[in-house]
């Protein structure tokens, strides 16, 4: 049987017309460069306090001010659009700071501050944006390093470091030669590795770059979106797919009924497969960033699906069902010798956070909330008393 393959992270034509998936900005940057249009890349270098977006977020602004993506809307975006129009005309990058305590005209007061780069020279770095886009499509990790030197003029350099080249690439001695002469490595390899491990972008400022020159470097980990495997394409599976796409999951759905594995039932970009449930789950490439939600139509299918993935290195395994159903499945799996009590203790079952959910959309919301808690806080089922005997 062939392996279940996830679609690339760019939109698929084999689905609904409406695309709810987050835009892959690096692919958009490459396409904008290749189109020959004039644009400036807006990049959040730093965000402190309460801000609408975080460091590393990008948007594309053309020479008329039209924007693709967002860096937060309101006064922040309006200022970025204004400066991008000017930068497209001058061809010179610019960095500006905005205090959101004072940004009251276009919306609520956020209470933070942001430092933003407007770079109309992104075309020279096409190779590195393309590598970042390709890495995401192949579900590989890496780091984009954006170095900004501010002096009489502002100079922007972009570099790409794939994770698999970490020891040989990031740790190797490197230097840059430009109009300022040779500049030693900054930031160092350990700093870059640390940001990648934490999966958070961070801006670093060099202690000394030269007379009347400052150097800042944004280390931005490029991390593939986590994968959500939904086992069961019924009403709950469909509602869950819609919500999971919106919060940044790549979604795959398996069902053994053609009508419930129909791509037309799901958002654009969701991968669907009609096949034997247990075999397909067993064949699915489950990795440490894969989340599995079992919501089939029958007790038997739920149990078979759980058996098929219980030993996989998934970040999350959850199964829908009443406490009685969960206890019966747990008992069957232990008695069959497929898994131990300790192995089953990792399963979130009954599934979802207890928010009093009754309707299908509410149940999907409770599951999405639990996925987020596991992804962002590392919450485990043991603390919540899930699937314990």
N, C-alpha and C positions, 0 to 999 in steps of 0.2 A: 504494500500500500504506500502511495506517495505521501511525503511529509506535508503537513498543513503549513502553508507558507503565508506569512503576513504580507500585506501589500506594502509598497513603499510609502513613506510618510507624506508624499505629495498626493493630492486628491486623485481618486480613481473615477473613471468614467462609468464603471459598472455599478451605479447606485442612484440615489435620489438626486434631483437637480440642485437642491439646496445643500450647501456645504457648511456644516457647523464646526468643522475642525479648525483649530487654531492655525493661522497662517505660518508657514515655515519661512521665516524672514530671510534666511541666508540664500535660499533658492530664489526668493523674490529679488534680492540684491543682484545676484548673477544675471537674472533675466532682464533686470533694468539696465545693467551695464551693457549686455548684449544688444539691447534694443537701440542703444545709441542716444537715449534721451538724457537730458541734463537733470541731475538730481543731487541732493545732499543726503547723506545718511545721518540721522539723529540718533545718538547713543547716550544713554544715561550712564555717566561715569560714577556717580555717587548719589545715594538717596538716604537721607537721615530723617528720623522722626516719622510722622504719619504722612506718607506720600502715596500717590495713586499707582505708581509702578516702581520697580526695584532696579538696582544697578544691573547693567547688561542688556536691558530692554532696548530694542531698536525700532526705528520707523524710517520709511523712505519718503522724502518730500521732494517733489519736482520743482522746476523753476517757476511754476505758477502758484506754488503753495499747496497743491493737492497732496494729500498724505495717504500712504498705505501702511497699515499697522497703527499703533498708538503708543505714545509715551505718557499718556495720562489725561489727555483732554484739557479743557478749560484754558486758563491763562498760560499754563506750561506749554501746551501744544501751540497756542496762538503765537507765543513768543518764538518758539522753535520754527514755526512756519515762516514768520517774518524774517528771521535770521537766515533761514535756508534759502529764501529767494535772493537775499543779498549775497550769500556765499556762492550760489550758483553763478551769479554775475561776476564776482571777483575771482572765483576759483581758489579762495583761501579758506582753510578751516578756521573755526572760531569756537571757543569754549565760553560758556556763560553760566552764571549761578542764578537761581531764583529762590526766593524765600516765600514759601506758601502761606506763612502767617499773613502776608500782605496781599495774597491773591484772592480777592473777594468778589471781583466783578463777574467772573464767569462760573461761580459755583461755590460750594461749601469751602470753608477754611480747613485745609488738611492739617496744618500745623507743623510741617516739616520743611526741608530744604533739599534742592536737587542741583547737581552739577551736570551739565549737558554739553556734549560735543556735537557740533554741526560740521560734517566732513564732506565737501564736494569733490574730494579726490579719491573716493572709494574705488573707482575703476582701476587704479594702479594695483589694488590688492585683490583683484578678481580671483586669482588662483587660490587664495587662502579662504575666501568666502565659499568658493566652490568645494574646497576640501571639507569644510565644516558641513555643508549641505549634504555632500556624499556620505560623510561619516554618519550623519543622522539617518539617512536612508538605509544604510547598512547596519544600523543599530550599534554603532561604535562610539566610543567616548573620546574626548580630547579637550584641548584648551585653545581658545582664541586669545591672543595677547595683543592688546591695543595700546601702543605707547604714544603719548602726546608730549611733544617738546614745545614749550611756550617761551618764546623770546621776542625778538623783533618781528618774527613771523611764527606762525604755529605750524608744526610739522607732525604728521600722523603716520605711524608705521604699524602694520598689522602682520602678525605671524600666527601660524597654526602648528600645534604640537599634538599628534595623535597619541592616545594612551599607550598603544603597543610599542611606541618608540620612546617611552618615557625615560628609561635608563640611558639609552644611547643618544637620545635627542635632547631632552631637557637638561640632563646632567652634564652634557658636553660643554666645554668652554666656547662661548660665542661672543662676538662683538659686532657692533654696527659702525659703519663709517658713513658720515654725512658731512654737511658743511661745518659741523661743530667738531669734526675730528673723530677719533675712535672713542666709543662710549662703552665701558665695561658692562657685563651682563647685569640686567636689572629687570624685574626682581630675580632672586636666585631660584635655583631648581627646586629646592625644598619648599619654598613659598608657593610655587606653581603647583607642585604635587599636593600640598595641603589644601589649596582651594578646590582642586579637582576632587579630592576625597570628601570634602564637605559639601560639594555641589552648590557652592554659592559664589557669585561674582564679588570681587573686592578690588577697590582702587588703592594703589600704593604710590606714595610720593617719595622720590629720591631725596636723600639728605642734601646732596650737592651735585648739580649738573654743570656748573660753570657760571661765569659772571653773567648776571641778568638773564639767566635761563632756568626754567623749572622743568622737571621731567615727572610725568605721572604715567602709571601703567595700570590698565584694567585687565585683571586676570579673570576671564570668563569661561567657566567650564561649559562644554557643549555636551549635554546629556540627552540621549534618546528618550522620547516619551515612554512611560511605562506601558506595558501591554496588559489589557484586560481580556481574559478569555471568559466569555459568557457561555455556559453550558445550558442550552435551552433557549429557544427563540420565541417563547410565548410572550404574554402581555408584560410580565415583569422584566423579562430579558430585553424586550424592545424599549421599555421605559428607561431601564438602566443604561442601555447603549446610548440613548439620546443624552442623558445627563453626564455620563462618563466622558463622552467626546468633548463636552463643553469644559471640563476641568483638565483636559490635556492627556487623556489616555488614547492609545491606539487600541481599537476594539476589534475582537474577532468573536464570531458567534457560530456555534455548531448546534445543529438539530437534525434529527433523522426524518423529519417531515418536510417535504419540499416547500410547502406554503409558509412554514415558519423559518426557513432558511433563505427566503426570498430577499435579495438585496433591496428591493423597493420598500421593504418594511423598516429599513434602517437608514441612519444618516449617511451621507456620502463619505466614502473612505472606509466604512466598516467592512471588514472581510467576513464573508459568510461561507459556510460549507454544509451541505446536506450529506450526511454519512452516518455510519454507525458511531454512536456517541462514545462508548468506552474506548474503542480503537482509536478514534480521532483524538481524544484527550490524551491517550498514551503516546501518540505520535507528535503531539504539539510540542514545539521547541520551548519548553518552560524553563525560564532562567530566573535569576535572583531579582529581576525587575518585572516579573510576571505575576499578575493577580488573577486568581481563578474564582469565579462565582458559579455555583451549581444551582440552577433554578429550572430543572426539567419538569415534565408533566407528571412524573411517576416516581414513587419510592424506589422501585427497582433501578431506574436509570440514574437516580441520584447516587445510590449506593455504588453502582458500577463506575460512575464517573469519579467518585471519591477514591475508590480503590485504584483507579488508573493514575491518579496524580498525588496520592498521599506521600510518596517518597520523593517527589520532584522538589527542586530547590526554589519553590515559589515564595514570593514575598508575602503572599496571602492566599489562603484557601478558605472559602466560606460556602456554607450549604444552607439553603432555605428549609424550613420545616418546623413543626411543633416539637416541644421537648420530648414527647413520647416517641415521635418518629426518629428524632436524633438518637435517643437512647437505644432504640431497636437496631438502627444501622450501626451504631458504635459496638453493640454487643455482637452483631453478626460478623463485623470485620475483625474483631479481636478473636472470636472463636474460630474463624477461618484461618487465622495465623497470618493474614495479610499485613496487619500493622499492630503495634503495641499500644497500650494506653497512653504512654508518653508521646508516641507519634501522633495519635489522634488529638492530643491536647493542644496541638497547634491550630486546629480547625475552628473557625468562627461559626458556631452553630448552636442554637438558632442564629440566623444571620442578621446583621444590621444593628445600628445603635437603637436603644429603646427610646423612641420619641413618640410612642403611642400611635404608630402608623397603622392605617386601616386601608386606604385606597392603594391602588397599584402605584401611582406616582409617588405617594408617601413612602411606600415600601422601598421603591427605588432610591428615594432621597435618603432613607436611613442607611441603605447599603453604601451609597456614594459617600456619605458622611464617615462611615466606618473605614472605607478605603482610604480616605483622606487622612484620618487619624493614624492609620498604620503607616502611610507613606510619609507624613510630615512629622509625626511624633514617635513613631516606632511602637505604638500601642500593640499589646499582644492579647490573645484570647484568655490566657490564664487569669489575668487580673480581672477580666470581665466575667469569669466563671463560665466560659463557653465550652461546650461539648465535654464536660467533665462528668465522670460517673459518681 
